[in-house]
Amino acid sequence: MKKIMVIMAAAAVLFLIVGATVKATEFLLWVAPLLLIGAVLLFFLSRSSGRRIP
């Protein structure tokens, strides 16, 4: 009975870590394209203006 409790506790910790990682990855999959679009827009705005940004 003690072995089963240890295995269940280890599985619960593993599932907690995997769940947190999936949530973080899901968040980054929404944030990364927005940052990419912002970077591309800033790039084209800086290219179209006469000034050079160092």
C-alpha positions as CSV (number, residue, x, y, z in Angstrom):
1,M,0.0,0.0,0.0
2,K,2.9,2.4,0.8
3,K,4.4,1.8,-2.7
4,I,1.1,2.7,-4.4
5,M,0.9,6.0,-2.4
6,V,4.5,6.9,-3.4
7,I,3.8,6.1,-7.1
8,M,0.6,8.1,-6.9
9,A,2.4,11.1,-5.3
10,A,5.2,10.9,-7.9
11,A,2.6,10.8,-10.7
12,A,0.8,13.8,-9.3
13,V,4.0,15.8,-9.1
14,L,4.9,14.8,-12.6
15,F,1.4,15.8,-13.9
16,L,1.6,19.1,-12.1
17,I,4.9,19.9,-13.7
18,V,3.7,18.9,-17.2
19,G,0.5,20.8,-16.8
20,A,2.3,24.0,-15.7
21,T,4.7,23.6,-18.7
22,V,1.9,23.2,-21.1
23,K,0.1,26.3,-19.8
24,A,3.3,28.3,-20.1
25,T,3.8,27.1,-23.6
26,E,0.3,27.9,-24.5
27,F,0.8,31.5,-23.2
28,L,4.0,31.9,-25.1
29,L,2.4,30.6,-28.3
30,W,0.0,33.6,-28.1
31,V,2.6,36.1,-27.0
32,A,5.4,35.2,-29.5
33,P,3.4,36.1,-32.7
34,L,2.3,39.4,-31.2
35,L,5.9,40.3,-30.4
36,L,7.0,39.3,-33.9
37,I,4.3,41.5,-35.5
38,G,5.4,44.4,-33.3
39,A,9.0,43.9,-34.2
40,V,8.3,43.8,-37.9
41,L,6.1,46.9,-37.7
42,L,8.8,48.8,-35.8
43,F,11.4,47.6,-38.4
44,F,9.4,48.9,-41.3
45,L,8.6,52.1,-39.6
46,S,12.2,52.8,-38.9
47,R,13.2,51.9,-42.5
48,S,10.5,54.2,-43.9
49,S,11.5,57.2,-41.8
50,G,14.5,59.3,-42.9
51,R,16.3,58.9,-39.5
52,R,18.5,56.0,-38.7
53,I,18.1,54.4,-35.3
54,P,21.5,53.1,-34.2
